[in-house]
Amino acid sequence: MTLRLTDEETEALRLRAEREGRSMQEVARTAIREYTSDRTARLAAAIEKIRTEDAELLDRLSK
């Protein structure tokens, strides 16, 4: 498979990889794995975490 990126996408990927001390390929593969994983389950888990950790704040804001 060949992945063609714009110059801007390539630069963003290069910067991210450099910041994280990883290869561009590793960063891209991680992004693809995350994108193709079960997003619904990850979203539900994130919402539950916020709902639980910030329950008091959310309650105050709702009033």
N, C-alpha and C positions, 0 to 999 in steps of 0.2 A: 504494500500500500504506500502511496505517496501522498503526503499531506502538504498542500500548498497554502502558505500563509502570506498575508500582506506584509509589507515592510514594518508597519506599525505593530502587527501581531507578533512578528518575529522579535522585534525589539522588546516588547512587553514580556514575552516569554523569556528572552535572554536575561532581562533585568530581574525577573522573579527567580529564575534559576540561580543567578549569581547571588542574590540576597539570601537564598535558602541554602547555598552551598551544594546545590544538586545540578545534575545535567538538565539541559532543556528537554531531552527525551523523557527523563524521569518525571519532570513536572507535567509534561503533556500527558503522559500515560496515567498519572494520578488524577488529573482533571477528567480524563475520559472515563476512568473507573468510577469516579464520584458522579459524573453526569449520567452514567448508565446504571447506577445502582438504584435501589428502591427509594426514590426521592420521597414518596408519600410517607414511608416509615420514618425517615430522617426528619422530615418536617414535623410530623406528629410528636416525635421525641423532643425536638427543639421547643415546640410550643408547650409541651408538658413541663419541661424544665423551667421555662420562664414563668408559667402559671404557678408552679410550686415555689420556686425561689422568690418570686416577687408577689406572692399572694396578698400580703398586707398592702403594698403599694397599689396594686391593681384594685383592691377593694376601696382604698381611699380615693383613687381617681374616678371610680365609678359613681361616686356620690356627688 
